[in-house]
Structure formats: structure tokens, C-alpha cells
Amino acid sequence: MKKSSGYALVLSVPFLLAGAVWQASRFSALAKEARRLEVAQEAWVEANGKLLGSIAVLESRERAAQLAAELGLEKAGPGRRLLIAPPRFAGREAQGGRGGADG
């Protein structure tokens, strides 16, 4: 009995070593992939910051007026504006609600 358990122990050592090597190689591959993803994420964050800065510049009224002037656009007068009113729903009027999320 003791001999067979000793043989089993001796034969299991190479499998344990192979498993440890496999686990180490797997960890190394995952660490390399994580580093690659971190570099890609940094690039995305930098590009996103630049885009947000560009959007902030384009959102300003002064910049919009400057671009409109460069393109030869002019503000529409009252005669050129069209007012669109959505139709009222009979069910909402009967309930007395205002129709928005608040009521």
C-alpha cells in the first residue's frame, strides 16, 4: 500500500509542474493583453479629450456666429420662421395632465 501511494506521488509531480508552467504562461499572456488594452485605452481617452475640447469650442455662440458669417448665413427673420405645434391628445386633456414627465 505504501509503495503504490509513493509511486502515485512520484508520478503526480511532473503533472503538477506542467500545470504550474501552463498557469504561468497563461498569466503572462493575460498580463500582456492587459498592457495592450491599457495603451489602447489611453489613446482613446486622449482622443476623447480632444473631441470634447472641439465640441466645447463649437458650442459657443461666438464661434457659431463666426462660422455663420464665414459661410454667408444670416439669421431668419420672423417672416421666414415656421412654428410647429404638436396636436393635443384627447385622452390627456380629459385627464387634466400636462403631458410631460411631470404630470
JOVEN-V152606 format. One record per residue. N is the residue number from 1. RES is the residue in three letters. PHI is phi as a letter, one per 20 degrees, with the letter a starting at -180 (* if undefined). BURIAL is I if it has 16 or more other C-alpha atoms within 10 Angstrom, else O. Layout:
n:res:phi:burial
N:RES:PHI:BURIAL
N:RES:PHI:BURIAL
//
This chain:
n:res:phi:burial
1:MET:*:O
2:LYS:f:O
3:LYS:f:O
4:SER:f:O
5:SER:f:O
6:GLY:f:O
7:TYR:f:O
8:ALA:f:O
9:LEU:f:O
10:VAL:f:O
11:LEU:f:O
12:SER:e:O
13:VAL:f:O
14:PRO:f:O
15:PHE:f:O
16:LEU:f:O
17:LEU:f:O
18:ALA:f:O
19:GLY:f:O
20:ALA:f:O
21:VAL:f:O
22:TRP:f:O
23:GLN:f:O
24:ALA:f:O
25:SER:f:O
26:ARG:f:O
27:PHE:f:O
28:SER:f:O
29:ALA:f:O
30:LEU:f:O
31:ALA:f:O
32:LYS:f:O
33:GLU:f:O
34:ALA:f:O
35:ARG:f:O
36:ARG:f:O
37:LEU:f:O
38:GLU:f:O
39:VAL:f:O
40:ALA:f:O
41:GLN:f:O
42:GLU:f:O
43:ALA:f:O
44:TRP:f:O
45:VAL:f:O
46:GLU:f:O
47:ALA:f:O
48:ASN:f:O
49:GLY:f:O
50:LYS:f:O
51:LEU:f:O
52:LEU:f:O
53:GLY:f:O
54:SER:f:O
55:ILE:f:O
56:ALA:f:O
57:VAL:f:O
58:LEU:f:O
59:GLU:f:O
60:SER:f:O
61:ARG:f:O
62:GLU:f:O
63:ARG:f:O
64:ALA:f:O
65:ALA:f:O
66:GLN:f:O
67:LEU:f:O
68:ALA:f:O
69:ALA:f:O
70:GLU:f:O
71:LEU:e:O
72:GLY:m:O
73:LEU:e:O
74:GLU:c:O
75:LYS:f:O
76:ALA:f:O
77:GLY:f:O
78:PRO:f:O
79:GLY:f:O
80:ARG:d:O
81:ARG:e:O
82:LEU:c:O
83:LEU:e:O
84:ILE:d:O
85:ALA:d:O
86:PRO:f:O
87:PRO:f:O
88:ARG:e:O
89:PHE:e:O
90:ALA:f:O
91:GLY:f:O
92:ARG:f:O
93:GLU:f:O
94:ALA:f:O
95:GLN:e:O
96:GLY:n:O
97:GLY:e:O
98:ARG:e:O
99:GLY:n:O
100:GLY:e:O
101:ALA:f:O
102:ASP:e:O
103:GLY:a:O
//
